[in-house]
Amino acid sequence: MLKYISPIVLLIISNVFMTFAWYGHLRHKSSALWIVILVSWLIAFFEYCFQVPANRIGHEVYNVVQLKTIQEVITLIIFSVFSVLYLKEQFRWNYLIGFIFIVLAVFFIFKR
């Protein structure tokens, strides 16, 4: 059971770093672009430290399409929480409908 969960936990941690690297600077628009790029790259380093092992370990129990699908669902969940809590963006009903369609895609990708 751990071999199925550990890549997911690593992908969650990776996504938290990735989301801050890609979007965290939007709260600091007055910072110079070169500083934002440098800080984002430094954050992304830690993202890769979790993402690469997640895919290596995960590929032992999931195929590549399943891994990518898991990654995308995790990304949507973390990004949604991040955008509401950190960036103070509004979560709209049409976003939820779109995510539901993505979950349907997940169902078909994992269906045997």
Helices and strands as residue ranges (DSSP letters): H 2-23, G 24-27, H 33-58, H 64-85, H 93-110
